[in-house]
Amino acid sequence: MSVMIEQTPLAGLVVLTPRVFADDRGAFSETWNAVTLAKQGIELNFVQDNQSISRLPGTVRGLHYQTPPHAQDKLVRVARGAILDVAVDIRRGSATFGQWHGMELTAENGRQALVPKGFLHGFITRAPDTIVLYKTTDIYAPDCDRAVHFADPDLGIDWGIDPARAILSDKDHAAPAFATLDTPFSIAGEPL
């Protein structure tokens, strides 16, 4: 596996871009190889694969995270369409606590966001019928599932849309403010 690893301004949040092999038939890429990435210092054991399909552009899913003991690292990619993928650092003691970073992920660019524990995560769709695939290092655990409102002014995320026009689930619409967050994460990524 040939993969480009791109660091972001938020320590631990990286973008992986696998090499694409194209010929007359189409294209092939290896989206995850544990052995190859372990040699680059990325060692994760994914236990669950998820897929979301969003019919309309402007659909927001997030900002979500899970608390310990079911905190999750996520590897996010787009199979069809395009998203702005957003992560927010919620590790107490981090120099970038409360800061966000957005990444354009599309089926065409093949980029993948590796979002570690200790980050809020969400995305907005930029194209109709967008399919997002993501792997997680722990199972979905409803008792540990948490959210922060995507348009919280304290975060100042530029979603590229008027928040009133975003398409949200009832859960995401009712998500609490960032100021109420009692993060269970520290800079080392370990629970407090």
Secondary structure, 3 states (H helix, E strand, C coil): CCEEEEECCCCCCEEEEECEEEECCEEEECCCCHHHHHCCCCCCCCCEEEEEEECCCCEEEEEEEECCCCCCCEEEEEEECEEEEEEEECCECCCCCCCEEEEEEECCCCCEEEECCCEEEEEEECCCCEEEEEEECCCCCHHHEEECCCCCCCCCCCCCCCHHHCECCHHHHCCCCHHHCCCCEECCCCEC
